[in-house]
Amino acid sequence: LYFCSLRYSLQNLKQPHSIFSAPYNLQRNGTANKNRMEVLRGSEDAQDVGKVTKFNGKDKLSFWAGEECNTIQGTDSTIFPPLQKKEDDVVFFAGDLCRYEKRILTLCTT
């Protein structure tokens, strides 16, 4: 009976659509990174899990010339959407570079 009531409570629990990527917001030397990324949880669409929507509170960057260069795209690189195929691009946002990266070629060895 306890399990059923707990399950019912968890099913009705409202969770935010996006979160800040705080647990992973550390630099390589263990110090805190001052940049904040808001990422989607995938609660509405599993293909959006880990997708960066805002960087330091902004949904577009202002560092580069041109709108496409200032676009925030990709995941925070800690998680990627499920059921990826070998030919799918892996796109992640690199906050240190304030750019997104896209895999262009995959080399496989067997």
Backbone bond lengths (Angstrom), bond angles and torsions (degrees), N, CA, C in turn:
res aa  C-N    CA-C-N  psi(-1)  N-CA   C-N-CA  omega(-1)  CA-C   N-CA-C  phi
1 L - - - 1.453 - - 1.531 110.21 -
2 Y 1.340 117.29 -41.08 1.460 120.64 179.33 1.522 110.60 -61.73
3 F 1.338 116.94 -43.27 1.462 121.07 -179.83 1.525 110.60 -59.71
4 C 1.337 116.62 -42.90 1.469 120.56 -179.26 1.523 111.36 -63.96
5 S 1.334 117.16 -42.85 1.463 119.23 -179.44 1.527 110.71 -69.77
6 L 1.330 117.46 -36.23 1.457 120.77 176.78 1.523 110.04 -65.73
7 R 1.324 116.04 -43.17 1.466 120.28 178.74 1.525 110.50 -61.03
8 Y 1.337 116.95 -43.66 1.459 120.90 178.74 1.530 110.22 -62.22
9 S 1.328 117.01 -41.83 1.466 120.82 179.65 1.518 111.31 -63.60
10 L 1.324 116.85 -41.67 1.462 120.24 -179.54 1.519 112.04 -69.60
11 Q 1.334 117.30 -34.04 1.460 120.22 178.79 1.521 111.32 -64.99
12 N 1.313 117.15 -33.12 1.462 121.65 -177.79 1.520 113.20 -93.05
13 L 1.310 116.68 1.50 1.457 121.21 179.24 1.525 109.94 -70.97
14 K 1.294 116.76 125.03 1.464 121.61 178.60 1.516 108.74 -87.07
15 Q 1.317 115.93 123.28 1.451 120.66 178.19 1.513 108.93 -113.05
16 P 1.311 117.36 149.66 1.463 119.36 178.71 1.522 110.66 -63.56
17 H 1.325 114.93 148.34 1.460 121.40 179.75 1.522 110.98 -69.10
18 S 1.316 116.81 -29.18 1.461 120.24 179.84 1.525 109.35 -138.61
19 I 1.320 115.44 160.03 1.459 121.58 179.82 1.518 108.89 -137.20
20 F 1.324 115.49 164.25 1.457 119.35 171.48 1.517 107.73 -84.84
21 S 1.284 116.34 142.37 1.459 122.45 -177.06 1.533 110.01 -81.13
22 A 1.328 116.74 49.34 1.461 121.68 -173.16 1.525 115.24 -66.93
23 P 1.344 120.45 -43.67 1.468 117.68 -177.08 1.524 113.24 -61.36
24 Y 1.304 116.76 -25.70 1.456 120.61 -178.09 1.517 111.66 -102.99
25 N 1.314 116.23 10.28 1.454 121.09 -173.60 1.528 111.09 -88.05
26 L 1.321 116.28 48.48 1.459 121.22 178.42 1.517 109.82 -116.05
27 Q 1.302 115.53 146.37 1.451 119.50 175.24 1.522 108.87 -83.06
28 R 1.291 116.78 172.98 1.464 120.78 -175.16 1.522 113.04 -61.49
29 N 1.304 118.12 -30.55 1.465 119.29 -178.83 1.525 112.39 -88.28
30 G 1.336 117.31 9.20 1.453 121.27 175.55 1.517 114.80 88.79
31 T 1.324 118.61 -2.03 1.458 120.36 177.87 1.521 109.53 -84.10
32 A 1.310 115.45 155.61 1.463 120.14 -178.70 1.519 110.76 -69.97
33 N 1.313 114.75 140.97 1.455 121.81 175.64 1.521 107.38 -90.42
34 K 1.308 118.48 130.15 1.461 121.39 -177.28 1.520 112.51 -77.92
35 N 1.322 117.92 -14.22 1.454 121.05 178.04 1.519 109.86 -76.92
36 R 1.347 115.90 142.63 1.458 120.78 178.95 1.516 109.28 -119.07
37 M 1.315 115.56 132.40 1.455 121.44 175.67 1.518 108.77 -114.93
38 E 1.313 116.62 132.06 1.457 120.90 172.68 1.523 107.05 -98.12
39 V 1.326 115.88 125.04 1.460 120.61 -176.25 1.528 110.43 -123.04
40 L 1.330 115.34 150.87 1.459 120.82 178.33 1.522 110.19 -80.06
41 R 1.319 115.41 148.45 1.460 121.73 -179.41 1.526 112.38 -89.32
42 G 1.322 117.28 -13.86 1.458 119.93 -176.53 1.511 112.56 81.71
43 S 1.331 117.78 16.46 1.463 121.26 -177.57 1.522 112.47 -71.93
44 E 1.321 118.24 -26.32 1.462 121.08 178.10 1.524 111.60 -99.31
45 D 1.317 117.54 -32.65 1.458 122.75 178.74 1.525 107.58 -146.88
46 A 1.321 116.43 118.08 1.467 120.77 -176.96 1.523 112.17 -60.00
47 Q 1.319 118.09 -25.49 1.463 120.90 180.00 1.525 112.10 -72.01
48 D 1.331 117.41 -10.52 1.462 121.80 178.92 1.528 113.33 -95.21
49 V 1.333 118.53 0.16 1.461 120.46 -175.93 1.534 110.28 -60.01
50 G 1.317 115.84 128.16 1.461 121.90 179.29 1.515 115.19 80.71
51 K 1.322 118.17 -2.23 1.467 121.69 -177.34 1.533 110.33 -68.60
52 V 1.312 116.34 127.75 1.465 121.66 179.10 1.525 108.64 -77.84
53 T 1.338 116.32 126.34 1.464 120.84 178.53 1.521 112.23 -108.79
54 K 1.334 116.43 -27.75 1.466 120.05 179.55 1.519 109.77 -141.88
55 F 1.314 114.73 147.31 1.459 121.64 175.85 1.518 106.89 -127.41
56 N 1.325 116.61 118.60 1.471 122.73 -175.32 1.525 111.82 52.61
57 G 1.346 115.65 40.50 1.458 121.75 175.80 1.516 115.41 81.54
58 K 1.306 118.65 1.35 1.468 121.52 -177.97 1.522 110.04 -116.73
59 D 1.349 116.06 142.17 1.461 119.42 179.07 1.525 112.96 -90.91
60 K 1.322 117.32 -1.90 1.469 122.91 173.58 1.522 108.08 -141.41
61 L 1.306 115.38 151.88 1.460 120.40 177.27 1.519 109.88 -90.56
62 S 1.321 116.52 166.65 1.467 120.76 178.21 1.530 110.95 -133.02
63 F 1.337 116.12 21.54 1.461 120.38 -176.70 1.518 113.47 -86.50
64 W 1.324 117.20 -29.03 1.453 121.89 -167.37 1.523 111.60 -112.82
65 A 1.316 115.98 157.75 1.463 121.21 175.62 1.523 107.71 -80.78
66 G 1.305 116.67 127.37 1.459 120.41 178.43 1.512 112.55 101.66
67 E 1.329 114.90 140.77 1.459 120.83 -176.28 1.532 112.61 -67.14
68 E 1.324 117.17 -40.39 1.466 119.97 -178.17 1.528 111.36 -62.57
69 C 1.316 116.99 -37.99 1.469 120.77 179.91 1.524 111.93 -67.75
70 N 1.313 117.65 -26.65 1.459 122.21 -178.91 1.527 113.27 -92.03
71 T 1.319 117.47 5.41 1.456 121.79 -179.89 1.525 110.23 -76.64
72 I 1.324 115.60 139.04 1.461 121.47 175.01 1.523 106.83 -95.56
73 Q 1.332 116.43 117.23 1.463 121.68 -178.81 1.515 109.63 -135.28
74 G 1.312 115.93 154.57 1.454 121.48 172.54 1.515 114.24 95.18
75 T 1.324 115.00 -177.95 1.458 121.53 -179.62 1.529 109.90 -95.18
76 D 1.325 115.55 178.26 1.470 119.69 177.29 1.532 111.28 -84.43
77 S 1.304 118.00 7.19 1.471 128.17 177.32 1.533 113.91 72.32
78 T 1.329 118.78 4.71 1.459 120.22 174.80 1.518 110.97 -92.28
79 I 1.339 116.66 -20.82 1.459 121.86 -179.15 1.523 107.93 -153.10
80 F 1.309 115.43 150.10 1.460 121.50 179.81 1.521 109.14 -129.40
81 P 1.328 118.33 159.20 1.466 120.42 179.89 1.530 111.50 -57.77
82 P 1.325 116.73 150.26 1.466 120.10 -179.55 1.525 112.12 -72.88
83 L 1.311 115.15 164.47 1.466 123.69 173.50 1.520 113.26 58.61
84 Q 1.318 116.51 39.56 1.463 120.38 176.46 1.526 109.72 -73.30
85 K 1.318 115.46 142.78 1.461 120.94 176.46 1.523 108.99 -96.39
86 K 1.299 115.43 161.02 1.457 121.38 -178.69 1.526 111.73 -57.50
87 E 1.332 116.90 -35.82 1.462 120.64 -177.25 1.538 113.63 -85.18
88 D 1.334 118.34 -5.93 1.467 121.08 178.56 1.525 110.53 -70.98
89 D 1.311 115.50 144.23 1.462 120.53 175.91 1.524 110.06 -73.12
90 V 1.305 116.43 144.45 1.458 122.44 172.36 1.522 105.81 -104.71
91 V 1.329 116.04 111.88 1.458 121.28 -176.21 1.522 108.22 -116.41
92 F 1.334 116.25 127.97 1.456 119.80 177.41 1.521 109.47 -137.74
93 F 1.320 115.20 152.76 1.455 121.92 179.31 1.522 108.35 -96.36
94 A 1.319 116.70 124.80 1.465 122.39 179.19 1.527 108.36 -101.99
95 G 1.327 116.40 100.17 1.456 120.97 -177.39 1.517 113.90 -61.12
96 D 1.336 117.30 -33.06 1.467 120.12 178.70 1.516 111.47 -64.10
97 L 1.309 115.68 -31.25 1.461 120.42 179.38 1.519 112.06 -97.04
98 C 1.347 115.72 -12.65 1.466 121.89 -174.87 1.525 110.24 55.80
99 R 1.310 116.33 38.86 1.464 122.55 179.06 1.518 109.18 -142.16
100 Y 1.325 114.78 165.55 1.451 119.01 172.08 1.517 108.88 -106.75
101 E 1.303 116.48 151.16 1.460 123.01 179.78 1.519 108.72 -120.05
102 K 1.308 115.84 145.24 1.455 121.39 -179.22 1.521 108.67 -131.59
103 R 1.310 115.61 132.15 1.459 119.80 177.43 1.525 108.88 -68.89
104 I 1.296 116.89 129.12 1.454 121.30 -178.27 1.523 110.74 -103.07
105 L 1.307 118.05 -37.68 1.453 121.54 -176.58 1.518 109.32 -139.21
106 T 1.315 115.98 136.59 1.454 120.63 177.04 1.515 108.82 -113.59
107 L 1.298 116.65 127.88 1.459 121.36 176.57 1.519 108.59 -107.27
108 C 1.313 116.28 127.14 1.462 120.53 -179.57 1.517 109.79 -120.20
109 T 1.312 115.64 141.45 1.457 120.11 174.35 1.512 108.25 -121.10
110 T 1.301 116.06 144.77 1.471 119.06 179.75 1.507 110.43 -119.08
